Amino acid sequence: MSAAAHDEQWFERIFAAHGTAIVRFLHRRGAYAEAEDLAAETFTVMWRKKDEVPDGAELPWLYKTAGLTLANWFRKKKSLPMGDSQETLDSLDSNDPATLVVKDHGMQAALAELSERDRDIILAVAWEGLTGQSLADYLGISRNAADAALSRTRKRLEEAIAKNT
């Protein structure tokens, strides 16, 4: 589909296919009560920039845009994601593997030791299921660079896990 075909039907199709994933992405990164509002803002940006959204890579583009939207929101709120709120942790789906990671104190400590970029890479792969070219598109780098970054990040995570478990 060409950028010229990025019309209302295209938008509705992309929203129906990826709306829930974007809300989950934002929720898992700390925007608990605001996840739906931030997702709406993300899709508003997509509509405004519809001619820039690459065909076939809409989801990585949305994740990247949602990440930027979330960063702006956190700057305004002066909050940190993955806080210690027990109420928030209790409200998460206990069957979701992402929730189990958030509740595991050893994993929390290991993730906290990683740089923000390393955490972003690990969470994009583990929580959002991005791999290969999708991960590269999300990170805004080449496929080879994304593969290398993921490999290095996994090694650093393994070292942090060993240290914290």
Buried (B, 14 or more C-beta within 10 A) or exposed (E): EEEEEBEEEBBEEBBEEBBEBBBBBBBBBBBBEBBBBBBBBBBEBBBEEBEEBEEEBBBBBBBBBBBEBBEEBBEEEEEEBBEEEEEBBEEBEEEEEBBEBBBBEEBBBBBEBBEEEBBBBBBBBBBBEBEEBBBBBBBEBEEEEBBEBBEEBBEBBEEBBEEBE
